[in-house]
């Protein structure tokens, strides 16, 4: 595949603390193998810490990101998402901007809740970490919860948990390739 998606740019969002390492690393590897360029965003550009020990330095803060510069947004999951990303209005704005511009919108684990709160899951099939609160959030905003690893509905890709991380990456690549 390699160079097929060399012109594509993705904004990958991680929580400042307690993001799921494999939900960041595995999709990133798949995307980079396909030629996609990645910019990492978080609440600040201070080092971000994964639940399993990964450390990354975000390139940009969420509040400074401009969706027009990217072909899509991918929100990584993990426990830190609930605290650091769910309430972030700037992130919800970015998700809504991406959706309104018909760009890729993707989230894994508990982060599809952010898509729900940005009001982009209405009447869409989607998945989320199998947790009552998360499922209730998706349904509250009109999402149709599917009990499966990865769901692609139009330009929206959602995935359930760390075990689905690589599959999630491949679904994102397929969606980006389909947009060409």
FIKOLZA-1660 file (N, C-alpha, C; in steps of 0.1 Angstrom, whole numbers, plus 5000, padded with zeros to 4 digits):
% residues 180
   i   px   py   pz ch aa at
   1 5008 4988 5000  A  X  N
   1 5000 5000 5000  A  X CA
   1 5009 5012 5000  A  X  C
   2 5017 5014 5010  A  X  N
   2 5028 5024 5011  A  X CA
   2 5024 5038 5007  A  X  C
   3 5026 5042 4994  A  X  N
   3 5025 5056 4990  A  X CA
   3 5011 5060 4986  A  X  C
   4 5001 5051 4987  A  X  N
   4 4988 5054 4982  A  X CA
   4 4982 5066 4989  A  X  C
   5 4985 5068 5002  A  X  N
   5 4978 5078 5010  A  X CA
   5 4988 5089 5014  A  X  C
   6 4999 5091 5007  A  X  N
   6 5010 5100 5010  A  X CA
   6 5005 5114 5012  A  X  C
   7 4994 5118 5006  A  X  N
   7 4989 5132 5007  A  X CA
   7 4979 5134 5019  A  X  C
   8 4976 5123 5026  A  X  N
   8 4966 5124 5037  A  X CA
   8 4973 5128 5050  A  X  C
   9 4966 5136 5057  A  X  N
   9 4970 5141 5070  A  X CA
   9 4959 5138 5081  A  X  C
  10 4963 5132 5092  A  X  N
  10 4954 5129 5102  A  X CA
  10 4958 5136 5115  A  X  C
  11 4948 5141 5122  A  X  N
  11 4950 5147 5136  A  X CA
  11 4946 5136 5146  A  X  C
  12 4956 5131 5153  A  X  N
  12 4954 5120 5163  A  X CA
  12 4954 5127 5177  A  X  C
  13 4943 5125 5184  A  X  N
  13 4941 5131 5197  A  X CA
  13 4943 5121 5208  A  X  C
  14 4951 5125 5218  A  X  N
  14 4953 5116 5230  A  X CA
  14 4950 5124 5242  A  X  C
  15 4946 5117 5253  A  X  N
  15 4944 5124 5266  A  X CA
  15 4959 5127 5271  A  X  C
  16 4960 5137 5279  A  X  N
  16 4973 5141 5285  A  X CA
  16 4978 5130 5294  A  X  C
  17 4969 5123 5300  A  X  N
  17 4974 5112 5309  A  X CA
  17 4964 5100 5308  A  X  C
  18 4970 5088 5308  A  X  N
  18 4962 5076 5309  A  X CA
  18 4955 5073 5296  A  X  C
  19 4961 5076 5284  A  X  N
  19 4955 5072 5271  A  X CA
  19 4959 5057 5270  A  X  C
  20 4952 5049 5261  A  X  N
  20 4956 5035 5259  A  X CA
  20 4967 5034 5249  A  X  C
  21 4978 5029 5253  A  X  N
  21 4990 5029 5245  A  X CA
  21 4987 5022 5231  A  X  C
  22 4981 5010 5232  A  X  N
  22 4979 5002 5219  A  X CA
  22 4969 5009 5210  A  X  C
  23 4960 5017 5216  A  X  N
  23 4949 5023 5208  A  X CA
  23 4955 5036 5201  A  X  C
  24 4967 5040 5205  A  X  N
  24 4975 5050 5198  A  X CA
  24 4985 5044 5189  A  X  C
  25 4993 5035 5194  A  X  N
  25 5004 5029 5186  A  X CA
  25 5000 5021 5175  A  X  C
  26 4991 5012 5177  A  X  N
  26 4987 5003 5166  A  X CA
  26 4980 5010 5154  A  X  C
  27 4970 5018 5156  A  X  N
  27 4964 5025 5145  A  X CA
  27 4975 5035 5138  A  X  C
  28 4983 5041 5146  A  X  N
  28 4994 5050 5141  A  X CA
  28 5003 5042 5131  A  X  C
  29 5007 5030 5136  A  X  N
  29 5016 5022 5127  A  X CA
  29 5009 5018 5114  A  X  C
  30 4996 5014 5115  A  X  N
  30 4989 5011 5103  A  X CA
  30 4988 5023 5093  A  X  C
  31 4985 5034 5099  A  X  N
  31 4983 5047 5091  A  X CA
  31 4996 5051 5085  A  X  C
  32 5007 5050 5092  A  X  N
  32 5020 5054 5087  A  X CA
  32 5025 5044 5076  A  X  C
  33 5022 5032 5078  A  X  N
  33 5025 5022 5068  A  X CA
  33 5018 5024 5055  A  X  C
  34 5007 5031 5056  A  X  N
  34 4999 5034 5044  A  X CA
  34 5003 5048 5038  A  X  C
  35 5013 5054 5045  A  X  N
  35 5018 5067 5040  A  X CA
  35 5011 5079 5046  A  X  C
  36 5002 5077 5055  A  X  N
  36 4995 5089 5061  A  X CA
  36 5004 5096 5071  A  X  C
  37 5003 5109 5071  A  X  N
  37 5011 5118 5080  A  X CA
  37 5003 5120 5092  A  X  C
  38 5009 5119 5104  A  X  N
  38 5002 5121 5117  A  X CA
  38 5006 5133 5124  A  X  C
  39 4997 5141 5129  A  X  N
  39 5000 5152 5139  A  X CA
  39 4992 5148 5152  A  X  C
  40 4999 5148 5163  A  X  N
  40 4993 5144 5176  A  X CA
  40 4989 5157 5183  A  X  C
  41 4977 5157 5189  A  X  N
  41 4972 5168 5197  A  X CA
  41 4967 5163 5210  A  X  C
  42 4968 5171 5220  A  X  N
  42 4963 5168 5234  A  X CA
  42 4960 5182 5240  A  X  C
  43 4956 5181 5253  A  X  N
  43 4952 5194 5259  A  X CA
  43 4963 5204 5260  A  X  C
  44 4975 5199 5260  A  X  N
  44 4987 5208 5259  A  X CA
  44 4998 5201 5251  A  X  C
  45 5009 5207 5249  A  X  N
  45 5020 5201 5242  A  X CA
  45 5030 5195 5252  A  X  C
  46 5027 5195 5265  A  X  N
  46 5035 5188 5275  A  X CA
  46 5034 5173 5272  A  X  C
  47 5044 5165 5276  A  X  N
  47 5045 5151 5274  A  X CA
  47 5032 5144 5279  A  X  C
  48 5027 5135 5271  A  X  N
  48 5014 5128 5274  A  X CA
  48 5019 5114 5278  A  X  C
  49 5011 5108 5288  A  X  N
  49 5015 5095 5293  A  X CA
  49 5004 5084 5291  A  X  C
  50 5008 5073 5285  A  X  N
  50 4999 5062 5283  A  X CA
  50 4998 5053 5296  A  X  C
  51 4987 5046 5296  A  X  N
  51 4984 5038 5308  A  X CA
  51 4994 5027 5310  A  X  C
  52 5000 5023 5299  A  X  N
  52 5010 5012 5299  A  X CA
  52 5025 5016 5299  A  X  C
  53 5027 5030 5299  A  X  N
  53 5040 5035 5300  A  X CA
  53 5045 5043 5288  A  X  C
  54 5037 5043 5277  A  X  N
  54 5042 5051 5265  A  X CA
  54 5042 5066 5269  A  X  C
  55 5052 5073 5263  A  X  N
  55 5053 5087 5265  A  X CA
  55 5054 5093 5251  A  X  C
  56 5046 5103 5249  A  X  N
  56 5046 5110 5236  A  X CA
  56 5045 5125 5238  A  X  C
  57 5052 5133 5229  A  X  N
  57 5051 5147 5230  A  X CA
  57 5042 5152 5219  A  X  C
  58 5030 5157 5223  A  X  N
  58 5020 5162 5213  A  X CA
  58 5026 5173 5205  A  X  C
  59 5022 5174 5192  A  X  N
  59 5027 5184 5183  A  X CA
  59 5020 5197 5185  A  X  C
  60 5008 5196 5189  A  X  N
  60 4999 5208 5190  A  X CA
  60 4989 5206 5201  A  X  C
  61 4983 5217 5206  A  X  N
  61 4973 5216 5216  A  X CA
  61 4959 5216 5208  A  X  C
  62 4950 5209 5214  A  X  N
  62 4937 5207 5208  A  X CA
  62 4931 5221 5204  A  X  C
  63 4932 5231 5213  A  X  N
  63 4926 5244 5211  A  X CA
  63 4932 5251 5199  A  X  C
  64 4945 5248 5195  A  X  N
  64 4951 5254 5184  A  X CA
  64 4950 5247 5171  A  X  C
  65 4944 5235 5171  A  X  N
  65 4943 5227 5159  A  X CA
  65 4932 5233 5150  A  X  C
  66 4934 5232 5137  A  X  N
  66 4924 5237 5127  A  X CA
  66 4921 5225 5118  A  X  C
  67 4909 5221 5118  A  X  N
  67 4905 5209 5110  A  X CA
  67 4907 5211 5095  A  X  C
  68 4907 5223 5090  A  X  N
  68 4909 5225 5075  A  X CA
  68 4923 5220 5071  A  X  C
  69 4932 5218 5080  A  X  N
  69 4946 5214 5077  A  X CA
  69 4947 5199 5077  A  X  C
  70 4936 5191 5080  A  X  N
  70 4937 5177 5081  A  X CA
  70 4926 5170 5072  A  X  C
  71 4928 5157 5069  A  X  N
  71 4918 5149 5062  A  X CA
  71 4909 5142 5072  A  X  C
  72 4912 5142 5084  A  X  N
  72 4904 5135 5094  A  X CA
  72 4910 5136 5108  A  X  C
  73 4902 5132 5118  A  X  N
  73 4905 5132 5132  A  X CA
  73 4903 5118 5138  A  X  C
  74 4913 5114 5146  A  X  N
  74 4912 5101 5152  A  X CA
  74 4914 5103 5167  A  X  C
  75 4904 5099 5175  A  X  N
  75 4905 5101 5190  A  X CA
  75 4908 5088 5197  A  X  C
  76 4919 5088 5204  A  X  N
  76 4924 5076 5211  A  X CA
  76 4916 5075 5224  A  X  C
  77 4915 5062 5228  A  X  N
  77 4907 5060 5241  A  X CA
  77 4916 5058 5253  A  X  C
  78 4911 5052 5263  A  X  N
  78 4918 5050 5276  A  X CA
  78 4911 5058 5286  A  X  C
  79 4913 5054 5299  A  X  N
  79 4907 5060 5310  A  X CA
  79 4908 5076 5311  A  X  C
  80 4919 5081 5306  A  X  N
  80 4921 5095 5306  A  X CA
  80 4912 5103 5297  A  X  C
  81 4906 5096 5287  A  X  N
  81 4896 5103 5278  A  X CA
  81 4884 5108 5286  A  X  C
  82 4879 5101 5295  A  X  N
  82 4867 5105 5303  A  X CA
  82 4870 5118 5310  A  X  C
  83 4882 5119 5316  A  X  N
  83 4885 5131 5324  A  X CA
  83 4890 5143 5315  A  X  C
  84 4899 5140 5306  A  X  N
  84 4906 5150 5298  A  X CA
  84 4899 5154 5285  A  X  C
  85 4892 5145 5279  A  X  N
  85 4887 5147 5265  A  X CA
  85 4872 5148 5264  A  X  C
  86 4865 5140 5272  A  X  N
  86 4850 5141 5271  A  X CA
  86 4845 5155 5273  A  X  C
  87 4849 5163 5283  A  X  N
  87 4843 5176 5285  A  X CA
  87 4850 5187 5276  A  X  C
  88 4859 5184 5268  A  X  N
  88 4867 5194 5260  A  X CA
  88 4858 5199 5248  A  X  C
  89 4854 5211 5250  A  X  N
  89 4845 5218 5240  A  X CA
  89 4853 5220 5227  A  X  C
  90 4866 5223 5228  A  X  N
  90 4874 5225 5216  A  X CA
  90 4875 5213 5208  A  X  C
  91 4876 5201 5214  A  X  N
  91 4877 5188 5208  A  X CA
  91 4864 5185 5201  A  X  C
  92 4853 5188 5208  A  X  N
  92 4839 5186 5202  A  X CA
  92 4838 5195 5189  A  X  C
  93 4843 5207 5190  A  X  N
  93 4843 5216 5178  A  X CA
  93 4850 5210 5166  A  X  C
  94 4862 5205 5169  A  X  N
  94 4871 5199 5159  A  X CA
  94 4863 5187 5152  A  X  C
  95 4857 5178 5161  A  X  N
  95 4850 5167 5156  A  X CA
  95 4839 5171 5147  A  X  C
  96 4831 5181 5151  A  X  N
  96 4820 5187 5144  A  X CA
  96 4825 5193 5131  A  X  C
  97 4836 5200 5131  A  X  N
  97 4841 5206 5119  A  X CA
  97 4845 5195 5109  A  X  C
  98 4852 5185 5114  A  X  N
  98 4856 5174 5105  A  X CA
  98 4843 5168 5098  A  X  C
  99 4833 5165 5107  A  X  N
  99 4821 5159 5102  A  X CA
  99 4814 5168 5091  A  X  C
 100 4813 5181 5095  A  X  N
 100 4807 5191 5086  A  X CA
 100 4814 5192 5072  A  X  C
 101 4827 5190 5073  A  X  N
 101 4836 5191 5061  A  X CA
 101 4837 5177 5054  A  X  C
 102 4829 5167 5058  A  X  N
 102 4829 5154 5052  A  X CA
 102 4842 5147 5053  A  X  C
 103 4849 5150 5064  A  X  N
 103 4862 5143 5066  A  X CA
 103 4860 5131 5075  A  X  C
 104 4871 5123 5076  A  X  N
 104 4870 5112 5085  A  X CA
 104 4869 5116 5099  A  X  C
 105 4861 5109 5107  A  X  N
 105 4859 5111 5121  A  X CA
 105 4860 5097 5127  A  X  C
 106 4870 5095 5136  A  X  N
 106 4872 5082 5142  A  X CA
 106 4875 5082 5157  A  X  C
 107 4870 5073 5164  A  X  N
 107 4873 5072 5178  A  X CA
 107 4872 5057 5183  A  X  C
 108 4880 5054 5193  A  X  N
 108 4881 5041 5199  A  X CA
 108 4879 5041 5214  A  X  C
 109 4874 5029 5219  A  X  N
 109 4873 5027 5233  A  X CA
 109 4862 5035 5239  A  X  C
 110 4865 5044 5249  A  X  N
 110 4854 5052 5254  A  X CA
 110 4853 5066 5247  A  X  C
 111 4862 5068 5238  A  X  N
 111 4862 5081 5231  A  X CA
 111 4851 5083 5221  A  X  C
 112 4844 5073 5216  A  X  N
 112 4832 5076 5207  A  X CA
 112 4822 5085 5215  A  X  C
 113 4822 5085 5228  A  X  N
 113 4813 5094 5236  A  X CA
 113 4816 5109 5231  A  X  C
 114 4828 5112 5228  A  X  N
 114 4831 5126 5223  A  X CA
 114 4824 5129 5210  A  X  C
 115 4823 5119 5201  A  X  N
 115 4816 5120 5189  A  X CA
 115 4801 5122 5191  A  X  C
 116 4796 5115 5201  A  X  N
 116 4782 5116 5204  A  X CA
 116 4779 5130 5210  A  X  C
 117 4788 5135 5219  A  X  N
 117 4786 5148 5224  A  X CA
 117 4788 5159 5214  A  X  C
 118 4795 5156 5204  A  X  N
 118 4797 5166 5193  A  X CA
 118 4785 5165 5183  A  X  C
 119 4776 5156 5186  A  X  N
 119 4764 5154 5178  A  X CA
 119 4766 5150 5164  A  X  C
 120 4776 5141 5162  A  X  N
 120 4778 5136 5148  A  X CA
 120 4774 5121 5147  A  X  C
 121 4769 5115 5157  A  X  N
 121 4765 5101 5157  A  X CA
 121 4750 5099 5155  A  X  C
 122 4742 5109 5154  A  X  N
 122 4728 5108 5152  A  X CA
 122 4724 5099 5140  A  X  C
 123 4716 5089 5142  A  X  N
 123 4712 5080 5132  A  X CA
 123 4724 5072 5125  A  X  C
 124 4735 5071 5132  A  X  N
 124 4746 5063 5127  A  X CA
 124 4749 5051 5135  A  X  C
 125 4753 5040 5128  A  X  N
 125 4758 5028 5135  A  X CA
 125 4771 5031 5141  A  X  C
 126 4774 5027 5154  A  X  N
 126 4786 5030 5160  A  X CA
 126 4789 5020 5171  A  X  C
 127 4801 5019 5177  A  X  N
 127 4804 5011 5188  A  X CA
 127 4812 5019 5198  A  X  C
 128 4814 5013 5210  A  X  N
 128 4821 5020 5221  A  X CA
 128 4825 5009 5230  A  X  C
 129 4834 5012 5240  A  X  N
 129 4837 5003 5250  A  X CA
 129 4825 4997 5257  A  X  C
 130 4824 4984 5259  A  X  N
 130 4812 4978 5265  A  X CA
 130 4810 4982 5279  A  X  C
 131 4804 4994 5281  A  X  N
 131 4802 4999 5295  A  X CA
 131 4789 5007 5294  A  X  C
 132 4780 5004 5304  A  X  N
 132 4767 5010 5304  A  X CA
 132 4767 5025 5302  A  X  C
 133 4775 5032 5309  A  X  N
 133 4775 5047 5308  A  X CA
 133 4779 5051 5293  A  X  C
 134 4789 5045 5288  A  X  N
 134 4793 5048 5274  A  X CA
 134 4782 5045 5264  A  X  C
 135 4777 5034 5265  A  X  N
 135 4766 5030 5256  A  X CA
 135 4754 5040 5257  A  X  C
 136 4751 5043 5269  A  X  N
 136 4740 5052 5272  A  X CA
 136 4742 5066 5266  A  X  C
 137 4755 5071 5266  A  X  N
 137 4759 5084 5260  A  X CA
 137 4757 5083 5245  A  X  C
 138 4761 5073 5238  A  X  N
 138 4759 5071 5224  A  X CA
 138 4744 5072 5220  A  X  C
 139 4736 5064 5228  A  X  N
 139 4722 5063 5225  A  X CA
 139 4715 5076 5228  A  X  C
 140 4719 5083 5239  A  X  N
 140 4713 5096 5243  A  X CA
 140 4714 5106 5231  A  X  C
 141 4725 5105 5223  A  X  N
 141 4727 5115 5212  A  X CA
 141 4723 5109 5199  A  X  C
 142 4715 5098 5199  A  X  N
 142 4710 5092 5186  A  X CA
 142 4718 5082 5179  A  X  C
 143 4730 5078 5185  A  X  N
 143 4738 5067 5179  A  X CA
 143 4731 5054 5180  A  X  C
 144 4733 5045 5171  A  X  N
 144 4728 5031 5171  A  X CA
 144 4740 5022 5175  A  X  C
 145 4740 5019 5188  A  X  N
 145 4751 5010 5193  A  X CA
 145 4751 4996 5187  A  X  C
 146 4763 4992 5182  A  X  N
 146 4765 4979 5177  A  X CA
 146 4775 4971 5186  A  X  C
 147 4772 4959 5190  A  X  N
 147 4780 4952 5199  A  X CA
 147 4791 4944 5190  A  X  C
 148 4800 4952 5185  A  X  N
 148 4811 4946 5176  A  X CA
 148 4824 4954 5178  A  X  C
 149 4834 4948 5172  A  X  N
 149 4848 4954 5174  A  X CA
 149 4849 4968 5167  A  X  C
 150 4846 4969 5154  A  X  N
 150 4847 4981 5146  A  X CA
 150 4835 4983 5138  A  X  C
 151 4831 4996 5137  A  X  N
 151 4819 4999 5129  A  X CA
 151 4823 5011 5120  A  X  C
 152 4821 5010 5107  A  X  N
 152 4823 5021 5098  A  X CA
 152 4809 5025 5092  A  X  C
 153 4805 5037 5094  A  X  N
 153 4792 5042 5089  A  X CA
 153 4795 5055 5082  A  X  C
 154 4796 5055 5069  A  X  N
 154 4799 5067 5061  A  X CA
 154 4813 5071 5065  A  X  C
 155 4815 5084 5068  A  X  N
 155 4829 5088 5072  A  X CA
 155 4832 5087 5087  A  X  C
 156 4824 5079 5094  A  X  N
 156 4826 5077 5108  A  X CA
 156 4831 5063 5111  A  X  C
 157 4842 5062 5118  A  X  N
 157 4847 5048 5122  A  X CA
 157 4848 5048 5137  A  X  C
 158 4842 5038 5144  A  X  N
 158 4843 5037 5158  A  X CA
 158 4848 5023 5161  A  X  C
 159 4855 5021 5172  A  X  N
 159 4860 5008 5177  A  X CA
 159 4858 5007 5192  A  X  C
 160 4858 4994 5196  A  X  N
 160 4854 4991 5210  A  X CA
 160 4865 4991 5220  A  X  C
 161 4877 4986 5217  A  X  N
 161 4886 4984 5228  A  X CA
 161 4900 4981 5223  A  X  C
 162 4910 4980 5231  A  X  N
 162 4924 4978 5227  A  X CA
 162 4926 4966 5217  A  X  C
 163 4918 4955 5219  A  X  N
 163 4919 4943 5211  A  X CA
 163 4916 4947 5196  A  X  C
 164 4908 4957 5194  A  X  N
 164 4903 4961 5181  A  X CA
 164 4912 4972 5175  A  X  C
 165 4923 4976 5181  A  X  N
 165 4931 4987 5177  A  X CA
 165 4937 4986 5163  A  X  C
 166 4943 4974 5160  A  X  N
 166 4948 4973 5147  A  X CA
 166 4938 4973 5136  A  X  C
 167 4927 4965 5139  A  X  N
 167 4915 4965 5130  A  X CA
 167 4910 4979 5127  A  X  C
 168 4909 4987 5138  A  X  N
 168 4905 5001 5137  A  X CA
 168 4914 5009 5128  A  X  C
 169 4927 5007 5129  A  X  N
 169 4936 5014 5120  A  X CA
 169 4934 5010 5105  A  X  C
 170 4931 4997 5102  A  X  N
 170 4928 4993 5089  A  X CA
 170 4915 4999 5083  A  X  C
 171 4905 5000 5092  A  X  N
 171 4892 5006 5088  A  X CA
 171 4894 5021 5085  A  X  C
 172 4903 5027 5092  A  X  N
 172 4905 5042 5089  A  X CA
 172 4912 5043 5076  A  X  C
 173 4922 5034 5073  A  X  N
 173 4929 5035 5060  A  X CA
 173 4919 5032 5049  A  X  C
 174 4911 5022 5050  A  X  N
 174 4901 5019 5040  A  X CA
 174 4892 5032 5037  A  X  C
 175 4888 5038 5048  A  X  N
 175 4879 5050 5047  A  X CA
 175 4887 5061 5039  A  X  C
 176 4899 5064 5043  A  X  N
 176 4907 5074 5037  A  X CA
 176 4909 5071 5022  A  X  C
 177 4912 5058 5019  A  X  N
 177 4914 5054 5005  A  X CA
 177 4901 5056 4997  A  X  C
 178 4889 5053 5003  A  X  N
 178 4876 5055 4996  A  X CA
 178 4873 5069 4993  A  X  C
 179 4879 5078 5000  A  X  N
 179 4876 5093 4998  A  X CA
 179 4883 5098 4986  A  X  C
 180 4893 5091 4981  A  X  N
 180 4901 5096 4969  A  X CA
 180 4893 5095 4956  A  X  C
% end
